[in-house]
Amino acid sequence: MISLEEIDQVIQSGPFEPTWDSLSHQVCPDWYRDAKFGMFIHWGVYSVPAFGSEWYSRNMYIQGNPCYDYHRERLEAKLVLVTRISFLFLQPINLIRHLG
């Protein structure tokens, strides 16, 4: 594992100082200057409940964890409801498909 001292040494030996003047001499690459529009989106399963962190899917199974309580209170009942509604909606469609 790299220590913080080693990281500091690499930073200090680099071409930049922690000043705006140091950065003002850097030339922006053409590919960056010509870019039109870009977005970075980091999405994970934990984004769906928008609660906790990327450990949500693990923590929702640990009793006493805030993610567990959140999941039980808000999402579990809704999931059962959505499943029932989906079943009731798809039942006639599946019947029609089966009959041809």
C-alpha positions in Angstrom: 0.0 0.0 0.0 1.3 3.5 -0.8 1.7 5.8 2.2 0.6 9.4 2.3 4.2 10.5 2.5 4.9 8.8 -0.8 1.9 10.5 -2.4 3.1 13.9 -1.0 6.6 13.3 -2.5 5.1 12.5 -6.0 2.9 15.6 -5.8 5.9 17.8 -4.8 8.0 16.5 -7.6 5.3 17.2 -10.1 5.1 20.2 -12.5 2.5 22.1 -10.6 2.4 24.2 -7.4 -0.8 24.8 -5.5 -1.3 28.3 -7.1 -3.5 29.6 -9.9 -0.4 31.0 -11.6 1.1 27.5 -11.8 -2.1 26.3 -13.5 -2.3 29.2 -15.9 0.7 28.0 -17.9 -1.0 24.7 -18.6 -2.2 24.4 -22.2 -5.7 22.8 -22.6 -5.7 19.9 -25.0 -7.5 20.4 -28.3 -9.8 17.4 -27.7 -11.0 18.9 -24.5 -11.4 22.4 -25.9 -13.4 21.0 -28.9 -15.7 18.9 -26.7 -19.4 19.9 -27.1 -21.1 18.7 -24.0 -20.5 15.8 -21.6 -21.9 14.4 -18.5 -20.7 11.8 -16.1 -23.4 9.9 -14.3 -22.6 7.3 -11.7 -25.5 5.0 -11.2 -25.8 2.0 -9.0 -28.5 -0.1 -7.5 -28.3 2.1 -4.4 -29.5 5.1 -6.5 -33.0 3.6 -6.6 -33.9 4.2 -3.0 -31.6 7.2 -2.9 -30.7 6.5 0.7 -27.5 5.5 2.4 -24.6 4.7 0.2 -23.3 2.2 -2.3 -23.5 -0.3 0.6 -27.3 -0.1 0.6 -27.8 -3.5 -1.0 -25.7 -5.0 1.8 -26.9 -3.0 4.7 -30.6 -3.5 4.0 -30.2 -7.0 5.3 -28.6 -6.1 8.6 -31.1 -5.6 11.4 -30.6 -2.3 13.3 -28.9 -0.7 10.3 -30.6 2.5 9.1 -30.8 1.0 5.6 -32.6 -2.0 7.0 -35.2 0.2 8.7 -35.6 2.4 5.7 -36.1 -0.5 3.4 -38.7 -2.2 5.6 -40.7 1.0 6.2 -40.8 2.5 2.7 -39.9 0.0 0.0 -41.0 -3.5 1.0 -44.7 -2.7 1.1 -44.5 -0.9 -2.2 -42.6 -3.8 -3.8 -45.4 -6.2 -2.8 -48.0 -3.8 -4.1 -46.2 -3.4 -7.5 -45.8 -7.1 -7.7 -49.5 -7.7 -7.1 -50.5 -5.0 -9.6 -48.1 -6.4 -12.2 -49.6 -9.9 -11.7 -53.2 -8.7 -12.0 -52.3 -6.6 -15.1 -50.3 -9.4 -16.8 -52.8 -12.2 -16.0 -55.3 -11.3 -18.8 -52.5 -10.6 -21.2 -50.9 -14.0 -20.6 -54.3 -15.6 -21.0 -54.8 -13.9 -24.4 -51.3 -15.0 -25.5 -52.0 -18.5 -24.5 -55.3 -18.6 -26.4 -53.6 -17.3 -29.5 
